[in-house]
Structure formats: C-alpha cells, structure tokens
C-alpha cells in the first residue's frame, strides 16, 4: 500500500500528530458532507439520477481543463486524441469519477481523491470496466488536508469541481490545493457564487421546485463569492487567468458558458511561483471550446 494512501480509518480516527497539525490551522474536511455524498454512491453513474447535471457539466469542464493546460504550455502533446499526455492531474472530491475518467481518456495521469470510501469504491468499479484507463487513473480515499501533508509528488493541475461549496474552510482548502501544485501549475475550480440569485436558482429552484438535486444538497452560507475567492487565491500566489459564468438548462440537460457569474462559475488560476513564465503571453485568446462544448465563450481574462 503506498505511503500516502489514506484510509477511511485514518480520517475518522485521527492520530496525535494529525490532531496537532489541525490544531495549528483550520481544516476543510466536513464529515457530514462526506456522509451525505457517500449515501448516494450507488447513483454516481446513473445518467438520470441525482448526479445528472454533473455528467452534462463535463461538456464545459473537460474542455476548460484541457484548453487551460494547453494555454499554459503544461502539455505539448501532438496527439489530437490525447492532448493531455504526460500531464498529471489531481481531481479533488472526485466522487464516482465522473470527471476523472474523461480527463484520463485525454491522456492525463489522473489521481481521483475523495474522503468517501463508498464513492471511491464506485469510482474504482466503474473505471475497471474500461481497459484503456488502466495505468492512467488511480483513486485514493483520503481528505485533502491529510493528503497534501503526505505528498510524494506535486501535480501539473489540481481540479476541484463542485467541491468548494461543501468544505468547512475555503482558506484551508485552497492552501491544501496549492500545496499539491507544481510551480506554474494550474488550479481549476467550478462552484456557486453567494448572491440572492444563487439562493433562488441553486436552492429554491434546483432543490425544491425542479428537484434537479436532492433537498439539502447545498447550504447558501457555504457558497463562495467570486471576488473573495480571487482575492484569496491572489494572497496565496495563485493568479486568476480566466473566469466564466455557467448556466444550466434543466429541460435540455445542457450547460453553456455565459458572462454572468452570479450563480455558477468556473475559474482557472496559476501558481506563479515560477516568475520566469510570462502568463500574459500564454493567455492571449484563451477560451475553452470543444466539439463537446459548441458554445464558445468570450474570454474574460483577469
């Protein structure tokens, strides 16, 4: 068993060393949220189940990661089918692997990380059905705080999609993500803004009226204001390169890019520890677009 593999037992029965570490800083780990998603682990790959919007969200977030890594020069692969060949990605809060699998199919070496043992089991079982993923995709059951303290490698990219709104401490979460990044590595986030419109759209409409997701999935107080997040990233040496709003049409089960970030949004930031890289030059004309995502957004670089 690899040294940095964290079991559920390690999460629930903390050692004295880990307790001392967490005493010094906040933790992003939320046991209630982990149990909530673990209870739905049998439904990760049910296309008409509670995770249906996450499956269709891949139309946006897969090209976002792919094109973001190409724009920073993290990959120079000439293989059109596997443009992320040679790139290492950590998918935080991977759940059943809905995003991990397509990223691995693009050639990346992907580590899916989740604190729910049941979700990791579902992810492993599903990925085992595709021989092409073997050797390219692995899953680890661990919370991010612990994982970031026991790293045996850093990653070209860390992805945390629809996770920020479920953690206890945004500050601790971002610090742990940053610790997992290589210098000049990319952090990709999708989450929900904290606005009156997001309360109406992401909670009242999505949970109570349209029943897109189960009631209680989200807590408005945990939603993340975009400007506060960008400031938090900047303070930790992460430069925001791109931001976009995202809009979901439930009747069509379709996501599209929009200029408005008041509800759902995506953000790409780069660890600027490597000051020799001119990110402004790489950023020219960068906007995620793909055959999977016909709607090409107007770039909104920061």
C-alpha positions as CSV (number, residue, x, y, z in Angstrom):
1,X,0.0,0.0,0.0
2,X,1.5,3.4,-1.0
3,X,2.7,5.5,1.9
4,X,0.4,8.4,1.1
5,X,-2.7,6.3,0.7
6,X,-5.2,7.4,3.4
7,X,-7.9,5.0,4.6
8,X,-11.3,6.0,6.0
9,X,-10.0,4.8,9.3
10,X,-7.3,7.4,9.2
11,X,-9.9,10.0,8.6
12,X,-12.2,9.0,11.4
13,X,-9.5,8.0,14.0
14,X,-7.0,10.8,13.8
15,X,-3.5,10.3,15.1
16,X,-2.0,12.6,17.7
17,X,0.3,14.0,15.0
18,X,-2.6,14.9,12.7
19,X,-4.5,16.4,15.6
20,X,-1.6,18.6,16.5
21,X,-1.3,19.7,12.8
22,X,-5.0,20.6,12.6
23,X,-4.8,22.5,15.9
24,X,-2.5,25.0,14.2
25,X,-4.7,25.6,11.2
26,X,-8.3,25.2,10.0
27,X,-9.4,22.1,8.3
28,X,-11.5,21.9,5.1
29,X,-12.8,18.5,6.0
30,X,-16.6,18.2,6.7
31,X,-17.7,14.7,7.8
32,X,-21.4,15.5,7.3
33,X,-20.9,16.4,3.7
34,X,-18.8,13.3,3.1
35,X,-21.5,11.1,4.6
36,X,-24.2,12.8,2.5
37,X,-22.5,12.1,-0.8
38,X,-21.4,8.6,0.3
39,X,-25.0,7.7,0.9
40,X,-25.7,8.4,-2.8
41,X,-22.7,6.5,-4.0
42,X,-24.8,3.9,-5.9
43,X,-26.1,6.7,-8.1
44,X,-22.8,8.2,-9.4
45,X,-23.2,6.7,-12.9
46,X,-27.0,6.8,-13.2
47,X,-27.4,9.2,-16.0
48,X,-30.9,10.2,-14.9
49,X,-30.0,10.1,-11.2
50,X,-29.1,12.9,-8.7
51,X,-25.8,13.5,-10.4
52,X,-27.3,14.0,-13.9
53,X,-26.2,17.7,-14.0
54,X,-22.6,16.7,-13.3
55,X,-22.5,14.4,-16.2
56,X,-23.6,17.1,-18.6
57,X,-21.3,19.6,-16.9
58,X,-18.4,17.7,-18.5
59,X,-19.3,19.5,-21.7
60,X,-17.8,22.6,-20.2
61,X,-15.3,21.5,-17.5
62,X,-13.4,18.9,-19.6
63,X,-12.5,21.5,-22.3
64,X,-11.8,24.1,-19.6
65,X,-9.1,21.9,-18.1
66,X,-7.8,20.7,-21.5
67,X,-7.6,24.1,-23.0
68,X,-6.3,25.7,-19.8
69,X,-3.3,23.3,-19.7
70,X,-2.6,23.8,-23.3
71,X,-2.6,27.6,-22.9
72,X,-0.1,27.5,-20.1
73,X,2.3,25.2,-22.0
74,X,1.8,22.4,-19.5
75,X,1.3,19.9,-22.4
76,X,3.0,19.9,-25.8
77,X,1.4,16.6,-27.0
78,X,0.7,16.5,-30.7
79,X,-1.8,13.7,-30.3
80,X,-5.2,15.2,-31.0
81,X,-7.0,12.3,-29.3
82,X,-4.8,12.5,-26.2
83,X,-3.7,16.2,-25.9
84,X,-3.0,15.8,-22.1
85,X,-0.5,13.0,-22.5
86,X,2.3,13.4,-19.9
87,X,0.2,15.8,-17.6
88,X,-0.5,14.9,-14.0
89,X,-3.9,15.9,-12.6
90,X,-5.3,15.6,-9.0
91,X,-9.1,15.6,-9.1
92,X,-10.2,16.6,-5.6
93,X,-13.6,15.5,-4.4
94,X,-13.8,13.2,-7.4
95,X,-16.9,11.3,-6.2
96,X,-17.5,8.4,-8.5
97,X,-15.0,9.6,-11.1
98,X,-17.4,11.4,-13.5
99,X,-14.7,14.0,-14.3
100,X,-11.6,11.8,-13.6
101,X,-12.4,9.3,-16.3
102,X,-12.7,11.7,-19.3
103,X,-9.6,13.6,-18.2
104,X,-7.7,10.3,-18.2
105,X,-9.0,9.4,-21.6
106,X,-7.4,12.6,-22.9
107,X,-4.0,11.1,-21.9
108,X,-3.5,12.6,-18.5
109,X,-2.3,10.7,-15.5
110,X,-5.2,11.3,-13.1
111,X,-5.4,10.7,-9.3
112,X,-9.0,10.9,-8.1
113,X,-9.2,11.9,-4.4
114,X,-12.3,11.6,-2.2
115,X,-12.9,11.2,1.5
116,X,-15.9,8.9,1.0
117,X,-14.9,5.2,0.9
118,X,-18.2,4.3,-0.8
119,X,-17.7,6.9,-3.6
120,X,-14.1,5.6,-4.2
121,X,-15.4,2.1,-4.4
122,X,-18.0,3.2,-7.0
123,X,-15.3,5.0,-9.0
124,X,-12.9,2.1,-9.0
125,X,-15.6,-0.4,-10.0
126,X,-16.7,1.8,-12.9
127,X,-13.2,2.6,-14.2
128,X,-12.3,-1.2,-14.1
129,X,-14.8,-1.6,-17.0
130,X,-12.5,0.3,-19.4
131,X,-9.2,-1.3,-20.1
132,X,-7.9,1.9,-21.6
133,X,-8.0,3.6,-18.2
134,X,-5.7,1.1,-16.5
135,X,-2.4,2.5,-15.5
136,X,-3.6,6.0,-16.2
137,X,-6.2,6.5,-13.5
138,X,-6.0,5.7,-9.8
139,X,-8.2,6.6,-6.8
140,X,-7.3,7.3,-3.2
141,X,-9.7,7.6,-0.2
142,X,-8.4,10.5,1.8
143,X,-9.3,14.0,2.8
144,X,-7.4,16.8,1.1
145,X,-5.8,18.2,4.2
146,X,-4.1,14.9,5.1
147,X,-3.2,14.1,1.5
148,X,-1.5,17.4,1.0
149,X,0.7,16.8,4.1
150,X,1.9,13.4,2.8
151,X,2.6,14.1,-0.8
152,X,5.1,12.0,-2.8
153,X,4.6,14.2,-5.9
154,X,3.1,17.5,-7.0
155,X,0.8,17.9,-9.9
156,X,0.6,19.9,-13.1
157,X,-3.1,20.6,-12.3
158,X,-5.5,20.4,-9.4
159,X,-9.2,20.2,-10.2
160,X,-11.9,20.8,-7.7
161,X,-15.3,20.9,-9.4
162,X,-18.4,21.5,-7.4
163,X,-16.5,20.9,-4.2
164,X,-15.8,24.4,-2.6
165,X,-19.4,24.8,-1.6
166,X,-19.1,21.7,0.6
167,X,-16.0,22.3,2.6
168,X,-15.6,23.8,6.1
169,X,-12.8,26.2,5.4
170,X,-12.2,27.7,2.0
171,X,-8.8,29.1,3.2
172,X,-7.6,25.7,4.3
173,X,-8.9,24.0,1.2
174,X,-7.1,26.5,-1.2
175,X,-3.9,26.2,0.8
176,X,-4.0,22.4,0.5
177,X,-4.7,22.6,-3.2
178,X,-1.8,24.9,-3.7
179,X,0.5,22.6,-1.7
180,X,-0.3,19.9,-4.3
181,X,0.6,22.1,-7.3
182,X,3.9,22.3,-9.0
183,X,5.3,25.8,-9.6
184,X,3.4,27.2,-12.6
185,X,0.7,24.5,-12.0
186,X,-2.9,25.2,-12.7
187,X,-5.9,25.2,-10.3
188,X,-9.3,24.7,-11.9
189,X,-12.4,25.4,-9.8
190,X,-16.2,25.4,-10.5
191,X,-18.5,26.4,-7.8
192,X,-21.5,28.6,-6.8
193,X,-21.5,32.3,-6.1
194,X,-23.1,33.6,-2.9
195,X,-25.8,36.0,-4.2
196,X,-29.5,36.4,-3.8
197,X,-29.9,35.0,-7.4
198,X,-27.9,31.9,-6.4
199,X,-30.2,31.3,-3.4
200,X,-33.2,31.4,-5.8
201,X,-31.6,29.4,-8.5
202,X,-29.3,26.8,-6.8
203,X,-31.5,26.1,-3.8
204,X,-35.1,27.2,-4.2
205,X,-35.4,26.2,-7.9
206,X,-32.9,23.4,-8.2
207,X,-33.7,21.6,-4.9
208,X,-37.4,22.5,-4.0
209,X,-39.1,23.3,-7.3
210,X,-37.4,21.4,-10.1
211,X,-35.9,18.7,-7.9
212,X,-32.7,18.7,-10.0
213,X,-30.7,17.7,-7.0
214,X,-31.8,16.3,-3.6
215,X,-33.1,18.8,-1.0
216,X,-30.3,19.7,1.4
217,X,-27.5,19.3,-1.2
218,X,-26.5,22.9,-0.8
219,X,-26.2,25.5,2.0
220,X,-26.3,29.1,0.8
221,X,-23.9,30.3,3.5
222,X,-21.2,27.9,2.1
223,X,-21.5,29.4,-1.4
224,X,-18.3,31.3,-2.5
225,X,-18.3,34.9,-3.6
226,X,-16.2,35.1,-6.7
227,X,-14.3,38.3,-5.8
228,X,-13.5,36.9,-2.4
229,X,-12.2,33.7,-3.9
230,X,-10.0,35.6,-6.4
231,X,-8.6,37.7,-3.6
232,X,-7.9,34.5,-1.5
233,X,-6.1,32.9,-4.5
234,X,-4.0,36.0,-5.1
235,X,-2.9,36.2,-1.5
236,X,-1.6,32.6,-1.8
237,X,0.3,33.2,-5.1
238,X,-2.4,32.0,-7.4
239,X,-3.0,34.3,-10.3
240,X,-6.5,34.2,-11.8
241,X,-6.2,33.8,-15.6
242,X,-9.8,33.1,-16.6
243,X,-13.3,33.2,-15.2
244,X,-16.7,32.4,-16.8
245,X,-20.2,32.1,-15.7
246,X,-22.1,28.8,-16.3
247,X,-25.8,28.3,-17.0
248,X,-27.8,25.1,-16.7
249,X,-30.9,24.4,-18.7
250,X,-32.6,21.5,-16.9
251,X,-35.2,20.7,-19.6
252,X,-32.4,20.2,-22.1
253,X,-29.9,18.9,-19.5
254,X,-27.4,21.3,-21.0
255,X,-24.8,23.7,-19.7
256,X,-23.5,26.7,-21.6
257,X,-21.0,29.5,-20.9
258,X,-22.4,32.9,-20.0
259,X,-20.9,36.2,-19.0
260,X,-22.9,36.3,-15.7
261,X,-21.1,34.7,-12.8
262,X,-23.9,35.4,-10.2
263,X,-24.8,31.7,-9.9
264,X,-22.5,29.1,-11.2
265,X,-18.9,30.0,-12.3
266,X,-15.6,28.4,-13.4
267,X,-12.2,29.8,-12.6
268,X,-8.6,28.9,-13.7
269,X,-5.7,30.2,-11.7
270,X,-2.0,29.5,-12.0
271,X,0.7,29.1,-9.3
272,X,3.1,32.0,-10.1
273,X,6.0,30.8,-8.0
274,X,7.8,30.4,-11.3
275,X,8.2,34.0,-12.2
276,X,10.1,33.3,-15.4
277,X,6.9,32.3,-17.1
278,X,5.0,35.2,-18.9
279,X,1.4,34.1,-18.3
280,X,0.1,37.2,-20.0
281,X,1.5,36.0,-23.3
282,X,0.1,32.5,-22.9
283,X,-3.3,33.9,-22.0
284,X,-3.9,35.6,-25.4
285,X,-7.2,34.3,-26.9
286,X,-7.6,31.6,-24.3
287,X,-11.2,30.5,-24.1
288,X,-12.4,26.9,-23.6
289,X,-14.1,25.5,-26.6
290,X,-14.6,22.0,-27.9
291,X,-16.8,19.8,-30.1
292,X,-18.3,18.7,-26.7
293,X,-18.9,22.3,-25.9
294,X,-20.2,24.2,-29.1
295,X,-20.8,27.4,-27.2
296,X,-17.5,29.3,-27.3
297,X,-17.5,31.9,-24.5
298,X,-15.9,35.3,-24.9
299,X,-12.7,35.3,-23.0
300,X,-12.8,37.2,-19.7
301,X,-9.2,37.1,-18.5
302,X,-8.3,38.8,-15.3
